[in-house]
Amino acid sequence: MARSFHQYSPRAQAVICAVLSAAAFGAAWQVLIAPERAVVAERRERLAVLTADVARVAQAAQRLPAVQREVAALEQKLLATTAVLPDEKDAQEVLRGLHLLASDANLSISSFTPKSVTDRTQYSEWPIEVGLEGGFHDLGRFFDRVAAESRLISVSNLHLKVNPGSAGGRRGLVLASCVATTFVFSPPAAGGRP
């Protein structure tokens, strides 16, 4: 038979109140506070991630002036490289340059025949068959000047023979043929990697 709450002893009433209070507190915790604690914990984790991102971005921002200086230096190197490796082939410019080098070395160009271009990853090779006439030592000076040119030119397939019909009976005149290969810079396609 059920007894009324007032029929219990004061000590039993206190125990019942304590148990009911603990149960009410536990229920309130589960319903009201526990979900909010989970939200707070999730937000703290997100805050930690964002704080780390902000620190990384702040470090990148501090390095920005140094990176900009490095980019400017690399652009200057690229400009210097394009002097050695131009970005377009110009037969007139190459012929004019070789003619000047040959005339400075007391040689004459007897033939100039551009060959087909061979494409590579970042550059193209443009071979030009060149015929030269002059003295043997003059030919050495010519090749020395070609090596000192700002534009990159490689000389290969050199063939020498004595000129049988030397003008004025001069001794030491030779006919030379070689392949002078110049290189053309091929910039990477837009959005692509080199």
WOHU-V136075 format. One record per pair of residues at least 24 apart in sequence whose ideal C-beta (glycine too) atoms are under 8 Angstrom apart, sorted by the first residue. I is the first residue (numbers start at 1). J is the second residue. D is the distance in Angstrom with one decimal. If there is no record, write none. Layout:
# WOHU-V136075
i=I j=J d=D
i=I j=J d=D
This chain:
# WOHU-V136075
i=81 j=185 d=7.2
i=82 j=185 d=5.9
i=83 j=150 d=5.3
i=83 j=151 d=7.1
i=84 j=150 d=6.2
i=84 j=151 d=6.1
i=84 j=152 d=4.7
i=85 j=123 d=6.1
i=85 j=152 d=5.9
i=85 j=183 d=5.2
i=85 j=184 d=6.9
i=85 j=185 d=4.3
i=86 j=151 d=7.0
i=86 j=184 d=6.2
i=86 j=185 d=6.4
i=87 j=184 d=6.8
i=87 j=185 d=4.5
i=87 j=186 d=7.8
i=87 j=187 d=6.4
i=88 j=184 d=6.6
i=89 j=117 d=7.0
i=89 j=124 d=7.6
i=89 j=126 d=5.2
i=89 j=182 d=7.6
i=89 j=184 d=4.9
i=91 j=128 d=7.9
i=94 j=128 d=6.5
i=94 j=151 d=7.8
i=94 j=180 d=7.9
i=94 j=182 d=5.8
i=97 j=149 d=6.9
i=97 j=151 d=6.7
i=98 j=130 d=6.4
i=98 j=146 d=7.7
i=98 j=180 d=6.7
i=101 j=142 d=5.9
i=101 j=145 d=4.7
i=101 j=146 d=6.0
i=101 j=149 d=7.2
i=102 j=132 d=6.3
i=102 j=134 d=7.7
i=102 j=142 d=5.8
i=104 j=141 d=7.7
i=104 j=142 d=8.0
i=104 j=145 d=6.4
i=105 j=134 d=7.1
i=105 j=138 d=4.8
i=105 j=139 d=7.3
i=105 j=141 d=4.2
i=105 j=142 d=3.9
i=105 j=145 d=6.3
i=106 j=134 d=5.7
i=106 j=135 d=6.6
i=106 j=138 d=4.5
i=106 j=141 d=7.9
i=107 j=132 d=5.0
i=107 j=133 d=6.6
i=107 j=134 d=3.6
i=107 j=135 d=7.8
i=107 j=138 d=5.2
i=107 j=139 d=6.5
i=107 j=142 d=5.3
i=108 j=132 d=7.2
i=108 j=133 d=5.1
i=108 j=134 d=6.4
i=110 j=175 d=7.4
i=111 j=177 d=7.6
i=115 j=179 d=7.5
i=117 j=184 d=7.4
i=119 j=186 d=6.9
i=120 j=186 d=7.4
i=121 j=186 d=7.8
i=121 j=194 d=7.4
i=122 j=185 d=7.2
i=122 j=186 d=5.8
i=122 j=188 d=7.5
i=122 j=194 d=5.6
i=123 j=183 d=5.0
i=123 j=184 d=6.3
i=123 j=185 d=5.6
i=123 j=186 d=5.5
i=124 j=183 d=7.0
i=124 j=184 d=4.5
i=124 j=186 d=5.6
i=125 j=181 d=5.4
i=125 j=183 d=6.0
i=126 j=181 d=6.7
i=126 j=182 d=5.1
i=126 j=183 d=7.0
i=126 j=184 d=5.7
i=127 j=179 d=5.0
i=127 j=180 d=7.4
i=127 j=181 d=4.6
i=128 j=179 d=7.1
i=128 j=180 d=5.1
i=128 j=181 d=7.4
i=128 j=182 d=6.9
i=129 j=177 d=6.8
i=129 j=178 d=7.6
i=129 j=179 d=5.5
i=129 j=180 d=8.0
i=130 j=177 d=7.1
i=130 j=178 d=5.8
i=130 j=179 d=7.5
i=130 j=180 d=5.1
i=131 j=175 d=7.2
i=131 j=176 d=7.2
i=131 j=177 d=5.0
i=132 j=175 d=7.5
i=132 j=176 d=4.4
i=132 j=177 d=7.5
i=132 j=178 d=7.5
i=133 j=163 d=6.4
i=133 j=173 d=6.9
i=133 j=174 d=7.5
i=133 j=175 d=5.7
i=133 j=176 d=7.6
i=134 j=173 d=6.6
i=134 j=174 d=7.1
i=135 j=170 d=7.9
i=135 j=172 d=5.1
i=135 j=173 d=6.2
i=135 j=174 d=7.2
i=136 j=160 d=7.9
i=136 j=172 d=5.4
i=136 j=174 d=5.4
i=137 j=172 d=7.7
i=139 j=174 d=6.4
i=139 j=176 d=5.6
i=146 j=180 d=7.2
i=151 j=182 d=6.4
i=152 j=182 d=6.8
i=152 j=183 d=5.2
i=153 j=180 d=5.4
i=153 j=181 d=7.0
i=153 j=182 d=5.1
i=154 j=180 d=7.4
i=154 j=181 d=4.6
i=154 j=182 d=7.9
i=154 j=183 d=7.8
i=155 j=179 d=7.2
i=155 j=180 d=5.5
i=155 j=181 d=7.7
i=156 j=181 d=6.7
